[in-house]
Amino acid sequence: MTEIPVDLNNVRTDGRIRVNLKRANGPVDVGDLVTVVDAPEDLRFPARVLEIESATGRAWLRLMDGFTLAADAWRSSLRENTCTGSGGLS
């Protein structure tokens, strides 16, 4: 399955994320199931390709159901750690 590096901080509340197709490690077409990878956080989620913007070389993906909630929980934990000053470190 094609993998595309992303920053999960950019996932919208509806589960969509815009990606740069130049970063994909394989072909991408509308309707494909791909894996989005946030390497610094060591997170991987399946996503469906919704739209490809040929002029910009970008695409809109939607995280699969259930994984949107996981990404939201991950973002929330980052915000909480940032607000408390712990930075996520124990």
N, C-alpha and C positions, 0 to 999 in steps of 0.2 A: 504494500500500500504506500502511496506517495506520502512523504512527510514534508511539512511546511513549518519552518521556524516562526514563532509568534511571540508577542509579549501579551500575556493573558490580562494585563492591566487594561488592555484596549478592547476587551470583550464588552459589547453593549449589553444592557439589561435584557434585551430580547434574545441574547445568545449569539448575536451575529458579530463577526470580526472581519475587518478588511485586511487582506494580506498581499504581499508582493510576490507574484508568481516566479520571479527570477530566483527566489530563494528556495523554491520547491525542488526536491531531488528526483522528480519524475514528471510525467505528463499529468495535466489537470484539465478535466472537462466538466461542464455543467452537469450536475447530478452525481458526480463521483463522490465516493466516501474516501476521505483522506485523514491523516493523523496530523494534528497540530502539536507542535513541540515547543515548550518553554524550557529550553536547556538550562538556564541559570537556576531555575526552580525545580528542575528534574520532573516536570509534569508533561503528560501526554494525554490528549483527548481526541476521540473521533469527531469528525465534522463533515458536513455535506456541503458541496460546492453549489451555491445558489445562483451566482451570476459572475460572469467574467467581463471585465472592462478591457477590451482589446487595445484601446487607444492608450491606456495608462499602464497596462501590464499588471493590473491588480485584479483581485477577485473578492467577492463576498462569500463567506462561509457561515454556517450555523452549527454551533456545537450541538451534538446529539442530545436528546432529552435525557435528563439525569446528570449529564456532565456539565450542563449549564449551572445547575445547582452546586456542583462540586467546585466549579470555578468561582462562583459567587462566594462560597464559604471560604475559599482560599484567599480571595481579595479582602473579605471582611477581617480575616485573621491578620492580614498585613496591616490594615488600617488600625486595628486594635493595638497591635504591637508598636506601631509608629506613634500612636497617641499616648501610650504608656511609657514610651521611651525605651522599651526593652529591645526594640529592633529585631525581635524574633530570636534573640539569643538567650540561652539559659545560663 
